[in-house]
Amino acid sequence: MKAVRLVEVHRPLQMQEIPVPTIGDDDVLVRVRAAGICHTDVHYRAGKSPVRPLPRTLGHEVAGVVEQVGKQVTSVKVGDRVCVHYVLSCGNCFYCSAGNEQFCVRGSMVGRYADGGYAEYVAVPERNALHLPGEIPFEHGAILMCSSSTAFHALRKSRLKSGETVAIFGVGGLGISAVQLAYAFGALDVYAVDINADKLGLAEKYRAIPVNGRSNDAVAEIRGLTKGKGVDVALEMIGLPQTMMQAVQSLAVMGRAVVAGISDKPLEIDTYRELVAREAEVIGTSDHLLHE
């Protein structure tokens, strides 16, 4: 089968011919119908996040049709439409038992440590093949398994309550999902911060209040729009120390900043002024859970 693979960091991906994956008794072979391109894949190619061993078939946003099932598989059958949960976990360790399988001690990840969906077929454990309703296109199903689910998990980590305000720094794929989900969580107002006018325009269509970070001081504008209060929740979806700091500085008293963006640079915070004096929080968020 054909597969698009990362062979060497800092180099373009390569199309290669590789064998169709074989499956075990508890596995499912999925014929890929859609595979999303995530910004995380850019980090992999740039060497900012490790991928091993190389070469590796990338692609962790995957949806398709079940082509083959192992002898012990009962939850899906050949011909079923499925999307793939990319976090591979044992289900038995301390973290899995506590419901935090993204930290599984024996965990892995489709498209990073196991071959992913930039191929004609992908093999995954049965528990990672989730039914995709017929009314949801494969393209949407693939995106649901990363940007939407990750945004959902970030909002859950923020403890967002109905009637609270939210600022989302970065409204690319992850951020635009967060805009829609924040309103579904009951947010009163959602402020979308970006430097790209097209992205801000799309966010505005989903009822977000646009804040242009290129032409304005984003923190000052958010403070002005909230009558000096700041926001209850800020999500950082870009991965830059500058926008992480802006997320913290935009918080109201007892606000929560959730960092989803990936950066290899340190974040320097005035711990008294930004955190202690306001009882504010900075929260990390990683991936999402199977039930999400």
Secondary structure, 3 states (H helix, E strand, C coil): CEEEEECCCCCCCEEEECCCCCCCCCEEEEEEEEEECCHHHHHHHHCCCCCCCCCEECCCEEEEEEEEECCCCCCCCCCCEEEECCEECCCCCHHHHCCCHHHCCCCEEECCCECCCCECEEEEEHHHEEECCCCCCHHHHHHHHHHHHHHHHHHHHHCCCCCCEEEEECCCHHHHHHHHHHHHCCCCEEEEEECCHHHHHHHHHCCCEEEECCCCCHHHHHHHHCCCCCEEEEEECCCCHHHHHHHHHCEEEEEEEEECCCCCCCCCCCHHHHHHHHCCEEEECCCCCCCC
